Amino acid sequence: MLDTMNHLGPKEIAQISAASIYFVATAPLSAHGSVNLSPKGMRDTLAIVDDATIAYLDLTGSGAETAAHLAENGRITMMWCSFDESPNILRVYGTGRAHRPGSHRFVELLALFGPHLGVRGIVELRVHSVKNSCGFGVPVALGMSEREDLDAWMERKGTEGLLDYQRRKNALSIDGLPSWGDPGITI
């Protein structure tokens, strides 16, 4: 059964709030471009702003596809799977924007998150459609725990090292689309 609505309800907010992992999907307009699907899940990096808005911290990483795709066309989908005994797949479709550090909206949203090194920006999704489906084919996977690898890597790099990494590795998407551009600051 597929339930559809145009906002997050209490059930969806509870599932999102309890989740250890979620996925973000974007794609360029080009038929030859790469569809991007990224797993996310570090603590204090996701916020439900209201029943029609979700935001997450975009941390320094190996790619910068989401920001590039959002700058080009704004399409974004986020997905949560229930890995406990109550099966459910939640997909949130919407329009997204990537906010750079120092922008007015970035500053407004930043208070919703815990402190993190290597913040490239904040991705904000405005909900168009919310769909729940059964999730009967998703395995039960209890006992997930957070990895410390990314935080440790960013600490070793330091602020200047992260800025250099962002300049070299995150200015363009894998398809050559402009992404975060020249980094301003990291937090």
N, CA, C and O of each residue as an XYZ file, in Angstrom:
748
protein
N       0.845     -1.184      0.000
C       0.000      0.000      0.000
C       0.890      1.247      0.000
O       1.899      1.297      0.703
N       0.514      2.229     -0.777
C       1.291      3.460     -0.889
C       0.428      4.623     -0.418
O      -0.608      4.922     -1.012
N       0.863      5.275      0.655
C       0.167      6.451      1.176
C       0.917      7.685      0.704
O       2.146      7.725      0.762
N       0.177      8.711      0.231
C       0.794      9.928     -0.271
C       0.152     11.143      0.380
O      -1.065     11.201      0.555
N       1.002     12.128      0.742
C       0.513     13.410      1.242
C       1.517     14.499      0.856
O       2.561     14.198      0.277
N       1.212     15.756      1.168
C       2.087     16.858      0.740
C       2.844     17.508      1.897
O       3.359     18.617      1.751
N       2.918     16.830      3.046
C       3.647     17.347      4.205
C       4.041     16.168      5.090
O       3.565     15.050      4.894
N       4.899     16.420      6.051
C       5.289     15.399      7.011
C       4.267     15.349      8.136
O       3.940     16.375      8.732
N       3.770     14.168      8.423
C       2.869     13.984      9.545
C       3.635     13.482     10.762
O       4.843     13.261     10.684
N       2.947     13.299     11.880
C       3.610     12.821     13.103
C       4.330     11.487     12.918
O       5.416     11.297     13.466
N       3.749     10.568     12.162
C       4.375      9.261     11.919
C       5.691      9.428     11.159
O       6.685      8.780     11.488
N       5.700     10.285     10.159
C       6.902     10.513      9.350
C       7.979     11.228     10.163
O       9.157     10.880     10.080
N       7.582     12.208     10.933
C       8.548     12.932     11.778
C       9.179     11.977     12.791
O      10.379     12.057     13.054
N       8.377     11.075     13.360
C       8.910     10.096     14.311
C       9.906      9.157     13.626
O      10.962      8.863     14.188
N       9.583      8.686     12.425
C      10.504      7.785     11.717
C      11.814      8.488     11.379
O      12.891      7.924     11.571
N      11.724      9.712     10.879
C      12.927     10.477     10.533
C      13.775     10.721     11.785
O      14.994     10.551     11.756
N      13.135     11.115     12.867
C      13.857     11.432     14.100
C      14.561     10.217     14.698
O      15.608     10.359     15.328
N      14.005      9.040     14.508
C      14.580      7.826     15.086
C      15.617      7.154     14.184
O      16.326      6.252     14.629
N      15.712      7.576     12.943
C      16.560      6.872     11.967
C      18.048      7.096     12.196
O      18.480      8.189     12.562
N      18.821      6.040     11.974
C      20.284      6.120     12.030
C      20.873      6.457     10.669
O      21.998      6.949     10.581
N      20.117      6.194      9.609
C      20.621      6.399      8.256
C      19.482      6.871      7.357
O      18.326      6.493      7.545
N      19.829      7.700      6.381
C      18.889      8.099      5.339
C      19.677      8.273      4.050
O      20.908      8.259      4.058
N      18.966      8.436      2.951
C      19.585      8.519      1.641
C      19.083      9.765      0.920
O      17.919     10.145      1.047
N      19.986     10.398      0.156
C      19.659     11.597     -0.606
C      19.956     11.313     -2.075
O      21.054     10.873     -2.417
N      18.973     11.568     -2.944
C      19.146     11.332     -4.380
C      18.896     12.609     -5.163
O      17.937     13.336     -4.903
N      19.772     12.872     -6.127
C      19.632     13.989     -7.066
C      20.148     13.523     -8.419
O      20.798     12.482     -8.519
N      19.856     14.296     -9.456
C      20.340     13.966    -10.795
C      20.440     15.239    -11.619
O      19.663     16.173    -11.421
N      21.399     15.279    -12.548
C      21.470     16.416    -13.460
C      20.393     16.291    -14.538
O      19.742     15.252    -14.650
N      20.208     17.333    -15.318
C      19.240     17.283    -16.409
C      19.727     16.436    -17.579
O      18.911     15.836    -18.279
N      21.016     16.373    -17.803
C      21.588     15.629    -18.919
C      21.261     14.144    -18.832
O      21.376     13.539    -17.766
N      20.857     13.566    -19.943
C      20.604     12.125    -20.001
C      21.881     11.328    -19.784
O      21.821     10.150    -19.432
N      23.022     11.947    -19.988
C      24.301     11.266    -19.812
C      24.917     11.531    -18.446
O      25.980     10.997    -18.131
N      24.261     12.348    -17.639
C      24.771     12.675    -16.315
C      24.567     11.533    -15.340
O      23.812     10.598    -15.607
N      25.232     11.615    -14.233
C      25.185     10.561    -13.222
C      24.128     10.862    -12.165
O      24.128     11.937    -11.564
N      23.232      9.911    -11.943
C      22.294     10.008    -10.839
C      23.110      9.783     -9.572
O      23.925      8.862     -9.511
N      22.897     10.609     -8.575
C      23.658     10.480     -7.338
C      22.749     10.019     -6.211
O      21.645     10.535     -6.039
N      23.223      9.041     -5.445
C      22.510      8.545     -4.278
C      23.517      8.448     -3.143
O      24.462      7.662     -3.213
N      23.317      9.249     -2.092
C      24.278      9.325     -0.992
C      23.655      8.881      0.318
O      22.559      9.321      0.665
N      24.353      8.002      1.059
C      23.900      7.679      2.409
C      24.352      8.761      3.379
O      25.446      9.308      3.233
N      23.539      9.065      4.343
C      23.838     10.076      5.365
C      23.422      9.520      6.724
O      22.668      8.550      6.793
N      23.910     10.131      7.803
C      23.422      9.676      9.086
C      24.201     10.104     10.305
O      23.942      9.581     11.389
N      25.128     11.014     10.197
C      25.856     11.435     11.395
C      24.938     12.194     12.347
O      24.027     12.903     11.918
N      25.187     12.036     13.634
C      24.357     12.679     14.657
C      24.366     14.205     14.487
O      25.359     14.796     14.062
N      23.262     14.802     14.823
C      23.118     16.267     14.821
C      23.380     16.915     13.465
O      23.841     18.055     13.403
N      23.089     16.196     12.374
C      23.282     16.784     11.043
C      21.984     16.897     10.254
O      22.003     17.371      9.118
N      20.869     16.479     10.820
C      19.577     16.530     10.144
C      18.585     17.245     11.035
O      18.563     17.031     12.248
N      17.753     18.105     10.430
C      16.731     18.828     11.196
C      15.433     18.890     10.416
O      15.426     19.126      9.208
N      14.352     18.678     11.115
C      13.026     18.920     10.551
C      12.671     20.344     10.953
O      12.417     20.626     12.125
N      12.655     21.235      9.973
C      12.415     22.651     10.239
C      10.933     22.879     10.540
O      10.585     23.579     11.490
N      10.075     22.286      9.727
C       8.627     22.294      9.944
C       8.060     21.146      9.121
O       8.829     20.369      8.554
N       6.751     21.016      9.038
C       6.176     19.850      8.367
C       6.335     19.866      6.845
O       5.916     18.930      6.164
N       6.938     20.925      6.317
C       7.178     21.010      4.873
C       8.640     21.303      4.537
O       8.955     21.608      3.387
N       9.542     21.216      5.527
C      10.940     21.575      5.294
C      11.868     20.674      6.100
O      11.683     20.486      7.302
N      12.876     20.117      5.413
C      13.923     19.320      6.044
C      15.251     19.956      5.652
O      15.398     20.447      4.533
N      16.210     19.948      6.560
C      17.537     20.480      6.248
C      18.596     19.536      6.811
O      18.377     18.870      7.823
N      19.746     19.490      6.142
C      20.866     18.726      6.692
C      22.181     19.420      6.380
O      22.312     20.140      5.390
N      23.161     19.179      7.264
C      24.501     19.711      7.050
C      25.170     18.920      5.941
O      25.129     17.689      5.937
N      25.782     19.619      5.005
C      26.584     18.976      3.973
C      28.039     19.086      4.419
O      28.617     20.172      4.430
N      28.614     17.958      4.783
C      29.980     17.923      5.289
C      30.957     17.611      4.166
O      30.589     16.983      3.173
N      32.196     18.047      4.322
C      33.238     17.770      3.340
C      33.317     16.278      3.105
O      33.352     15.488      4.048
N      33.345     15.899      1.844
C      33.421     14.491      1.483
C      33.974     14.326      0.088
O      34.483     15.268     -0.519
N      33.863     13.109     -0.406
C      34.505     12.750     -1.668
C      33.841     13.373     -2.887
O      34.499     13.545     -3.913
N      32.579     13.710     -2.811
C      31.892     14.286     -3.954
C      31.051     15.472     -3.560
O      30.862     15.756     -2.377
N      30.552     16.156     -4.555
C      29.727     17.337     -4.305
C      28.579     17.372     -5.312
O      28.212     18.428     -5.827
N      28.029     16.202     -5.573
C      26.986     16.079     -6.597
C      25.693     16.784     -6.202
O      25.078     17.461     -7.025
N      25.280     16.627     -4.952
C      23.997     17.185     -4.530
C      23.942     18.689     -4.776
O      22.979     19.185     -5.361
N      24.956     19.414     -4.338
C      24.961     20.876     -4.521
C      24.946     21.243     -5.997
O      24.263     22.188     -6.393
N      25.692     20.506     -6.817
C      25.730     20.786     -8.257
C      24.363     20.549     -8.894
O      23.885     21.374     -9.674
N      23.742     19.433     -8.564
C      22.430     19.123     -9.148
C      21.369     20.104     -8.684
O      20.516     20.513     -9.472
N      21.412     20.488     -7.409
C      20.421     21.444     -6.911
C      20.589     22.804     -7.576
O      19.602     23.474     -7.881
N      21.833     23.214     -7.801
C      22.071     24.496     -8.481
C      21.527     24.446     -9.909
O      21.036     25.451    -10.423
N      21.614     23.283    -10.545
C      21.149     23.154    -11.924
C      19.631     23.038    -12.033
O      19.026     23.679    -12.893
N      18.994     22.216    -11.160
C      17.574     21.944    -11.376
C      16.723     21.842    -10.107
O      15.497     21.814    -10.207
N      17.327     21.785     -8.931
C      16.584     21.804     -7.686
C      15.878     20.518     -7.275
O      15.267     20.480     -6.207
N      15.942     19.465     -8.083
C      15.213     18.225     -7.749
C      15.973     17.411     -6.712
O      17.186     17.230     -6.812
N      15.237     16.921     -5.709
C      15.867     16.126     -4.652
C      14.834     15.171     -4.047
O      13.658     15.508     -3.915
N      15.293     13.990     -3.689
C      14.484     13.003     -2.984
C      15.294     12.504     -1.796
O      16.492     12.242     -1.908
N      14.627     12.379     -0.664
C      15.253     11.791      0.521
C      14.455     10.544      0.886
O      13.238     10.500      0.704
N      15.162      9.514      1.412
C      14.496      8.257      1.743
C      15.000      7.718      3.079
O      16.193      7.759      3.380
N      14.066      7.217      3.860
C      14.357      6.546      5.127
C      13.741      5.162      5.062
O      12.600      5.009      4.626
N      14.481      4.159      5.490
C      13.973      2.797      5.599
C      13.914      2.432      7.068
O      14.835      2.730      7.828
N      12.847      1.795      7.461
C      12.751      1.281      8.815
C      13.464     -0.063      8.854
O      13.091     -0.986      8.128
N      14.484     -0.179      9.693
C      15.245     -1.420      9.806
C      14.843     -2.222     11.042
O      15.464     -3.240     11.349
N      13.808     -1.769     11.751
C      13.352     -2.531     12.910
C      12.198     -3.443     12.499
O      11.983     -3.687     11.311
N      11.475     -3.934     13.468
C      10.416     -4.909     13.186
C       9.189     -4.297     12.507
O       8.347     -5.039     12.001
N       9.060     -2.974     12.480
C       7.924     -2.302     11.842
C       8.356     -1.798     10.470
O       8.943     -0.721     10.371
N       8.076     -2.558      9.407
C       8.575     -2.177      8.081
C       7.906     -0.930      7.528
O       6.688     -0.773      7.623
N       8.710     -0.041      6.947
C       8.192      1.137      6.258
C       9.324      1.769      5.449
O      10.468      1.821      5.899
N       8.997      2.236      4.281
C       9.914      3.047      3.482
C       9.242      4.399      3.314
O       8.098      4.486      2.868
N       9.963      5.449      3.675
C       9.459      6.819      3.588
C      10.292      7.568      2.556
O      11.512      7.669      2.686
N       9.627      8.091      1.533
C      10.297      8.916      0.532
C       9.702     10.318      0.578
O       8.484     10.495      0.617
N      10.589     11.306      0.571
C      10.163     12.705      0.559
C      10.724     13.336     -0.699
O      11.940     13.410     -0.877
N       9.837     13.791     -1.573
C      10.207     14.423     -2.838
C      10.054     15.927     -2.690
O       9.111     16.406     -2.060
N      10.989     16.670     -3.277
C      10.864     18.101     -3.153
C      11.837     18.875     -4.001
O      12.473     18.349     -4.915
N      11.928     20.145     -3.665
C      12.848     21.071     -4.297
C      13.883     21.465     -3.260
O      13.547     21.771     -2.116
N      15.141     21.456     -3.670
C      16.192     21.746     -2.714
C      17.056     22.924     -3.111
O      17.130     23.321     -4.275
N      17.709     23.469     -2.088
C      18.712     24.522     -2.276
C      19.894     24.209     -1.384
O      19.736     23.681     -0.283
N      21.068     24.534     -1.863
C      22.294     24.376     -1.078
C      22.735     25.767     -0.624
O      23.032     26.632     -1.448
N      22.775     25.968      0.671
C      23.129     27.272      1.243
C      24.587     27.262      1.698
O      24.987     26.402      2.484
N      25.374     28.205      1.213
C      26.795     28.336      1.559
C      26.961     28.982      2.930
O      26.124     29.778      3.356
N      28.054     28.630      3.620
C      28.335     29.317      4.882
C      28.378     30.834      4.679
O      28.935     31.337      3.703
N      27.780     31.532      5.621
C      27.752     32.988      5.564
C      26.494     33.554      4.936
O      26.163     34.718      5.164
N      25.771     32.739      4.136
C      24.531     33.262      3.553
C      23.488     33.423      4.661
O      23.581     32.789      5.712
N      22.511     34.266      4.415
C      21.482     34.555      5.413
C      20.762     33.279      5.848
O      20.594     33.051      7.046
N      20.334     32.446      4.902
C      19.592     31.230      5.243
C      20.481     30.217      5.963
O      20.018     29.524      6.870
N      21.749     30.124      5.569
C      22.691     29.240      6.255
C      22.760     29.619      7.740
O      22.674     28.757      8.614
N      22.914     30.891      8.005
C      23.022     31.369      9.387
C      21.744     31.052     10.158
O      21.812     30.639     11.316
N      20.573     31.238      9.532
C      19.296     30.931     10.180
C      19.192     29.451     10.559
O      18.758     29.109     11.659
N      19.600     28.578      9.626
C      19.445     27.139      9.828
C      20.518     26.534     10.737
O      20.269     25.522     11.393
N      21.686     27.131     10.783
C      22.812     26.543     11.493
C      22.508     26.245     12.964
O      23.031     25.279     13.521
N      21.679     27.055     13.583
C      21.346     26.862     15.001
C      20.622     25.541     15.263
O      20.527     25.109     16.412
N      20.112     24.895     14.215
C      19.376     23.639     14.377
C      20.287     22.426     14.528
O      19.812     21.331     14.828
N      21.599     22.609     14.324
C      22.528     21.487     14.269
C      23.577     21.555     15.359
O      23.851     22.615     15.921
N      24.167     20.383     15.650
C      25.303     20.336     16.550
C      26.552     20.810     15.828
O      26.542     20.956     14.606
N      27.632     21.053     16.569
C      28.879     21.513     15.939
C      29.566     20.382     15.175
O      29.630     19.247     15.648
N      30.073     20.707     13.994
C      30.788     19.741     13.160
C      31.889     20.462     12.399
O      31.736     21.620     12.011
N      32.978     19.780     12.194
C      34.051     20.277     11.332
C      33.658     20.075      9.874
O      32.825     19.224      9.566
N      34.249     20.848      8.987
C      34.132     20.610      7.556
C      32.775     20.862      6.942
O      32.443     20.245      5.929
N      31.987     21.737      7.509
C      30.669     22.039      6.940
C      30.860     22.824      5.641
O      31.431     23.915      5.650
N      30.380     22.264      4.518
C      30.431     22.966      3.235
C      29.201     23.836      3.043
O      29.249     24.858      2.357
N      28.105     23.424      3.652
C      26.860     24.153      3.489
C      25.724     23.415      4.163
O      25.934     22.422      4.860
N      24.527     23.909      3.947
C      23.309     23.269      4.441
C      22.390     23.059      3.248
O      22.124     23.984      2.480
N      21.913     21.833      3.106
C      20.947     21.510      2.059
C      19.558     21.580      2.678
O      19.296     21.002      3.734
N      18.681     22.298      1.998
C      17.308     22.470      2.482
C      16.343     21.923      1.443
O      16.425     22.279      0.267
N      15.430     21.064      1.869
C      14.419     20.477      0.998
C      13.049     21.015      1.379
O      12.646     20.954      2.540
N      12.336     21.543      0.384
C      10.936     21.950      0.559
C      10.079     20.808      0.024
O      10.181     20.447     -1.148
N       9.247     20.250      0.872
C       8.466     19.055      0.566
C       7.390     19.340     -0.476
O       6.624     20.295     -0.351
N       7.346     18.491     -1.514
C       6.238     18.508     -2.474
C       5.327     17.314     -2.252
O       4.104     17.423     -2.343
N       5.944     16.162     -1.956
C       5.188     14.928     -1.831
C       5.885     13.997     -0.835
O       7.112     13.901     -0.811
N       5.088     13.322     -0.025
C       5.585     12.356      0.950
C       4.880     11.038      0.667
O       3.653     10.979      0.590
N       5.678      9.972      0.513
C       5.101      8.665      0.206
C       5.635      7.619      1.177
O       6.842      7.512      1.397
N       4.720      6.856      1.749
C       5.048      5.706      2.582
C       4.725      4.446      1.802
O       3.691      4.371      1.138
N       5.600      3.457      1.877
C       5.308      2.151      1.286
C       5.730      1.066      2.270
O       6.361      1.358      3.286
N       5.390     -0.164      1.975
C       5.446     -1.242      2.968
C       6.829     -1.538      3.538
O       6.945     -1.696      4.753
N       7.852     -1.620      2.751
C       9.172     -1.967      3.262
C       9.337     -3.426      3.624
O      10.283     -3.775      4.331
N       8.439     -4.299      3.159
C       8.510     -5.717      3.507
C       9.805     -6.380      3.024
O      10.231     -7.379      3.603
N      10.434     -5.846      1.981
C      11.665     -6.430      1.455
C      12.938     -5.885      2.085
O      14.035     -6.322      1.738
N      12.803     -4.924      3.018
C      13.972     -4.332      3.678
C      14.329     -5.203      4.884
O      13.452     -5.514      5.690
N      15.595     -5.602      5.025
C      15.951     -6.486      6.139
C      15.860     -5.789      7.496
O      15.964     -4.567      7.598
N      15.666     -6.593      8.519
C      15.762     -6.097      9.886
C      17.253     -5.987     10.185
O      17.995     -6.954     10.013
N      17.686     -4.833     10.625
C      19.111     -4.585     10.899
C      19.227     -3.761     12.165
O      19.460     -2.554     12.105
N      19.069     -4.389     13.284
C      19.123     -3.697     14.571
C      20.568     -3.477     14.989
O      21.470     -4.175     14.526
N      20.782     -2.512     15.859
C      22.101     -2.301     16.447
C      23.077     -1.512     15.595
O      24.287     -1.685     15.739
N      22.592     -0.655     14.715
C      23.504      0.194     13.946
C      24.187      1.178     14.888
O      23.583      1.660     15.847
N      25.440      1.467     14.604
C      26.150      2.462     15.397
C      26.875      3.417     14.456
O      27.164      3.090     13.305
N      27.155      4.596     14.975
C      27.787      5.630     14.167
C      29.284      5.383     14.032
O      29.938      4.947     14.979
N      29.813      5.661     12.860
C      31.258      5.578     12.631
C      31.893      6.896     13.078
O      31.261      7.951     13.019
N      33.121      6.825     13.515
C      33.865      8.016     13.929
C      34.871      8.442     12.858
O      35.587      9.427     13.039
N      34.929      7.711     11.749
C      35.954      7.909     10.726
C      35.961      9.310     10.124
O      37.027      9.913      9.999
N      34.797      9.846      9.746
C      34.757     11.148      9.082
C      35.226     12.258     10.025
O      36.021     13.114      9.635
N      34.735     12.240     11.254
C      35.182     13.250     12.213
C      36.692     13.186     12.414
O      37.360     14.220     12.451
N      37.228     11.980     12.544
C      38.676     11.815     12.755
C      39.454     12.305     11.537
O      40.480     12.969     11.691
N      38.991     11.994     10.345
C      39.652     12.443      9.110
C      39.663     13.966      9.034
O      40.681     14.565      8.688
N      38.522     14.597      9.359
C      38.445     16.060      9.298
C      39.331     16.706     10.360
O      39.936     17.748     10.105
N      39.416     16.113     11.527
C      40.313     16.650     12.562
C      41.766     16.578     12.112
O      42.530     17.519     12.331
N      42.155     15.471     11.484
C      43.536     15.343     10.989
C      43.832     16.375      9.901
O      44.935     16.919      9.846
N      42.852     16.647      9.037
C      43.042     17.622      7.961
C      43.180     19.039      8.515
O      43.998     19.815      8.021
N      42.402     19.381      9.522
C      42.394     20.737     10.056
C      41.659     21.686      9.116
O      41.321     21.322      7.989
N      41.420     22.886      9.581
C      40.636     23.855      8.812
C      41.255     24.144      7.449
O      40.559     24.083      6.435
N      42.538     24.455      7.405
C      43.179     24.781      6.120
C      43.206     23.579      5.188
O      43.002     23.721      3.982
N      43.457     22.397      5.739
C      43.456     21.182      4.935
C      42.088     20.886      4.341
O      41.988     20.438      3.198
N      41.034     21.132      5.111
C      39.674     20.927      4.611
C      39.337     21.926      3.512
O      38.738     21.563      2.500
N      39.721     23.186      3.710
C      39.480     24.198      2.669
C      40.215     23.825      1.380
O      39.660     23.958      0.289
N      41.446     23.365      1.501
C      42.213     22.944      0.332
C      41.538     21.753     -0.349
O      41.424     21.723     -1.575
N      41.095     20.782      0.430
C      40.400     19.611     -0.113
C      39.137     20.044     -0.859
O      38.874     19.567     -1.963
N      38.359     20.942     -0.262
C      37.136     21.413     -0.908
C      37.448     22.109     -2.232
O      36.737     21.918     -3.219
N      38.511     22.916     -2.252
C      38.895     23.610     -3.497
C      39.275     22.619     -4.588
O      38.885     22.775     -5.746
N      40.044     21.589     -4.208
C      40.546     20.628     -5.187
C      39.514     19.585     -5.593
O      39.469     19.190     -6.758
N      38.683     19.131     -4.655
C      37.836     17.961     -4.910
C      36.342     18.255     -5.001
O      35.589     17.421     -5.505
N      35.890     19.424     -4.522
C      34.449     19.663     -4.423
C      33.943     20.836     -5.240
O      32.780     21.212     -5.094
N      34.760     21.427     -6.087
C      34.311     22.576     -6.879
C      33.400     22.158     -8.023
O      32.538     22.926     -8.450
N      33.592     20.925     -8.527
C      32.797     20.416     -9.640
C      32.231     19.048     -9.302
O      32.813     18.303     -8.514
N      31.090     18.721     -9.901
C      30.534     17.382     -9.760
C      31.320     16.428    -10.658
O      32.172     16.868    -11.429
N      31.044     15.136    -10.567
C      31.744     14.172    -11.423
C      31.398     14.371    -12.893
O      32.130     13.903    -13.765
N      30.296     15.056    -13.180
C      29.909     15.364    -14.553
C      30.390     16.736    -15.000
O      30.069     17.175    -16.104
N      31.158     17.420    -14.152
C      31.706     18.723    -14.505
C      30.801     19.904    -14.221
O      31.084     21.014    -14.672
N      29.720     19.697    -13.486
C      28.833     20.812    -13.129
C      29.419     21.574    -11.945
O      29.999     20.959    -11.051
N      29.280     22.901    -11.918
C      29.759     23.653    -10.757
C      29.021     23.211     -9.503
O      27.809     22.997     -9.523
N      29.764     23.077     -8.417
C      29.168     22.622     -7.172
C      29.285     23.698     -6.105
O      28.716     24.780     -6.251
N      30.015     23.416     -5.036
C      30.132     24.377     -3.960
C      31.011     25.571     -4.306
O      30.944     26.608     -3.646
N      31.828     25.428     -5.334
C      32.694     26.550     -5.718
C      33.811     26.739     -4.725
O      34.182     25.804     -4.015
N      34.351     27.938     -4.665
C      35.439     28.236     -3.759
C      34.907     28.286     -2.333
O      34.033     29.097     -2.028
N      35.421     27.431     -1.462
C      34.882     27.403     -0.097
C      35.166     28.703      0.648
O      36.202     29.343      0.464
N      34.236     29.056      1.470
C      34.404     30.247      2.300
C      34.972     29.877      3.646
O      36.145     30.124      3.925
N      34.135     29.279      4.489
C      34.579     28.936      5.831
C      34.161     27.511      6.140
O      33.293     26.949      5.472
N      34.770     26.945      7.135
C      34.288     25.682      7.681
C      34.013     25.903      9.156
O      34.545     26.822      9.778
N      33.205     25.074      9.676
C      32.821     25.205     11.078
C      33.391     24.030     11.855
O      33.190     23.936     13.066
